[in-house]
């Protein structure tokens, strides 16, 4: 009798096991949408200004640390502008985006920049040996930190075409926070 009970129990278990493994049934309706979560932090583009001396003594390059108020990630972008002019009648500052190419009697000069997530380097390069006559003192540079959110949103493609600081603001669609001049 014990063998019969074990046999029936095993047969029923195998039967249930095999019949429960069938094709998946239809998917039920989607449930209601949950409540909106809190908005994540929005990191806005931020600008900072600093003065640069490009001299023979410093190899025609200047390194500026990214200000500590800016949380810089490796995926973020920094753009650089040089102060070009001030139009008093309109109270308007004119900024040119780097690189700036100038043609001199000696050849071609390039005022350019590069950046890491810790610093910004402004440098002068040329297709001839640079000398004392090529030095710049007191150049006002504006660095603009553009967070990866704007880069990933596709706004950076058009922002690279911005030739002035104000064009950059309008292309990004936000007002750039200004940290002012740093030392």
C-alpha positions in Angstrom: 0.0 0.0 0.0 2.8 2.4 0.8 4.3 1.8 -2.6 0.9 2.5 -4.2 0.6 5.8 -2.3 4.2 6.8 -3.3 3.5 5.9 -6.9 0.2 7.9 -7.0 2.0 10.9 -5.3 4.9 10.7 -7.8 2.5 10.4 -10.8 0.4 13.4 -9.6 3.5 15.5 -8.9 4.9 14.7 -12.4 1.5 15.3 -14.0 1.2 18.7 -12.2 4.8 19.6 -13.0 4.4 18.8 -16.7 1.0 20.5 -17.2 2.1 23.7 -15.4 4.9 24.2 -18.0 2.9 25.5 -21.0 2.9 28.5 -23.2 2.7 31.9 -21.5 -0.7 33.3 -21.2 -1.8 36.7 -22.5 -0.3 39.8 -20.9 -2.7 41.8 -18.7 -3.5 45.5 -19.0 -0.8 48.0 -17.9 -1.3 49.3 -14.4 -1.9 53.0 -13.5 1.0 55.4 -13.8 2.7 56.2 -10.5 3.1 59.7 -9.1 5.8 62.0 -10.6 9.0 61.8 -8.6 10.9 64.8 -7.4 12.8 66.7 -10.1 16.5 65.9 -10.2 19.1 68.7 -9.8 19.5 70.9 -12.8 23.1 71.9 -13.3 23.2 75.0 -15.4 26.1 76.3 -17.5 28.4 78.5 -15.5 31.0 81.0 -16.6 34.1 82.4 -14.9 36.6 85.0 -15.9 40.3 85.3 -15.4 43.3 87.2 -16.7 46.0 85.6 -18.7 49.6 86.6 -19.5 51.1 84.7 -22.5 54.8 85.5 -22.2 58.1 83.9 -23.3 58.8 83.2 -19.6 55.8 81.0 -19.2 56.1 79.3 -22.6 53.2 81.2 -24.0 50.7 79.1 -22.0 48.6 79.7 -18.9 46.8 77.1 -16.7 43.7 78.0 -14.8 42.1 75.6 -12.3 38.3 75.1 -12.8 36.7 77.0 -9.8 35.7 74.8 -6.9 32.1 76.0 -7.2 31.8 74.1 -10.4 31.2 70.4 -10.2 33.1 69.3 -13.3 32.6 65.8 -14.7 34.8 64.1 -17.3 31.8 64.2 -19.7 31.3 68.0 -19.4 32.6 70.5 -21.9 34.4 73.9 -21.4 34.3 76.6 -24.0 36.6 79.6 -23.9 36.1 83.2 -25.1 38.5 86.2 -25.1 37.3 89.7 -24.4 37.5 91.6 -27.6 35.8 95.0 -27.1 33.3 97.1 -25.1 30.7 99.1 -27.0 29.9 101.9 -24.5 26.8 103.3 -26.4 25.0 99.9 -26.0 26.7 98.8 -22.8 27.7 95.7 -24.7 30.7 93.4 -24.2 32.1 91.6 -27.3 33.6 88.2 -26.7 35.3 86.0 -29.4 35.3 82.2 -29.1 38.6 80.6 -29.1 40.5 79.6 -31.2 41.4 82.9 -32.7 43.7 82.9 -35.7 45.7 86.0 -36.6 47.9 86.7 -39.6 51.0 88.7 -38.7 54.0 89.8 -40.7 55.9 86.8 -39.4 53.2 84.2 -40.1 50.1 82.8 -38.5 49.3 82.9 -34.8 46.8 80.7 -33.0 45.3 81.7 -29.6 43.7 78.5 -28.5 42.7 76.4 -25.4 42.2 72.9 -24.2 40.7 71.6 -21.0 40.6 68.7 -18.6 38.0 68.2 -15.8 40.4 70.0 -13.4 41.9 72.9 -15.5 41.8 75.1 -18.6 44.9 75.8 -20.6 45.2 79.0 -22.8 48.1 79.0 -25.2 49.6 80.8 -28.1 51.0 78.8 -31.0 52.4 79.9 -34.4 54.0 78.6 -37.5 57.2 80.5 -36.6 59.3 80.8 -33.5 57.4 83.0 -31.0 59.4 85.9 -29.4 58.9 88.9 -27.1 57.0 90.8 -29.8 54.3 88.1 -29.7 53.6 88.4 -26.0 50.1 89.2 -24.6 49.6 90.6 -21.1 46.2 91.0 -19.3 44.0 89.0 -21.7 40.6 88.6 -20.2 39.3 85.1 -20.8 35.8 83.8 -20.0 35.5 80.0 -19.5 32.0 78.5 -19.8 31.3 75.1 -18.2 28.6 73.3 -20.2 27.3 70.3 -18.3 26.9 66.9 -20.0 23.1 67.2 -19.8 23.2 69.9 -22.4 25.8 68.0 -24.5 23.6 64.8 -24.4 20.4 66.8 -25.2 21.9 67.7 -28.6 22.2 71.4 -27.7 26.0 71.2 -27.9 26.1 70.7 -31.7 24.6 74.1 -32.3 26.4 75.6 -29.3 29.8 74.9 -31.0 28.7 77.2 -33.8 28.1 80.1 -31.4 30.7 82.8 -32.0 29.8 85.0 -29.1 28.9 84.4 -25.5 25.4 85.8 -26.0 24.8 83.5 -29.0 25.8 80.6 -26.8 23.3 81.6 -24.1 20.5 81.8 -26.7 21.4 78.5 -28.3 21.5 76.7 -25.0 18.2 78.3 -24.1 19.3 79.2 -20.5 21.0 82.1 -18.8 24.5 81.1 -18.0 25.4 81.6 -14.3 28.4 84.0 -13.9 30.9 83.4 -11.1 32.6 86.6 -12.1 36.4 87.2 -12.1 38.5 84.7 -10.2 42.1 84.9 -9.2 
